[in-house]
């Protein structure tokens, strides 16, 4: 499916990206849950950092898909 930016994705590509989005979103949710449960400040910050990393990865994949429309 080509667009004006020259991005071509097959249905298999879309399936792989969709699966990746699902896994990254799940990782973000889990890390956020841990961040909310930890009492130790270092662990809480580490889990929040992991959640932020996953959120940024999700946003980048999502933006890529939006750019390919």
SVG drawing of the C-alpha trace seen along z (x, -y; Angstrom):
<svg xmlns="http://www.w3.org/2000/svg" viewBox="-4 -12 21 24">
<polyline fill="none" stroke="black" stroke-width="0.4" points="0.0,0.0 2.1,-2.9 1.6,-6.5 3.1,-9.9 6.1,-9.3 7.0,-6.1 6.0,-3.9 4.9,-0.4 3.6,2.1 2.4,5.5 -0.4,7.2 2.3,9.2 4.2,6.0 1.0,4.6 0.4,7.7 3.9,7.6 3.6,4.0 0.2,4.5 1.6,7.4 4.5,5.2 2.1,2.4 0.2,4.8 3.3,6.1 4.8,2.6 1.4,1.4 1.3,4.4 4.8,3.8 4.0,0.1 0.9,1.1 2.8,3.7 5.7,1.3 3.2,-1.4 1.5,1.1 4.8,2.0 5.7,-1.7 2.5,-2.3 3.0,0.7 6.7,0.3 7.4,-1.4 11.2,-1.7 11.9,-5.0 14.6,-3.5 12.4,-0.7 9.5,-3.0 11.6,-5.3 13.1,-2.4 9.7,-1.0 8.4,-4.5 11.4,-4.8 10.7,-1.5 7.0,-2.5 8.1,-5.7 10.5,-3.8 7.7,-1.5 5.3,-4.5 7.9,-6.3 8.4,-3.1 4.6,-2.7 4.3,-6.4 7.1,-6.0 5.5,-2.9 2.1,-4.6 3.5,-7.7 5.2,-5.5 1.9,-3.9 0.1,-7.2 2.8,-8.5 2.3,-5.5 -1.4,-6.2"/>
</svg>
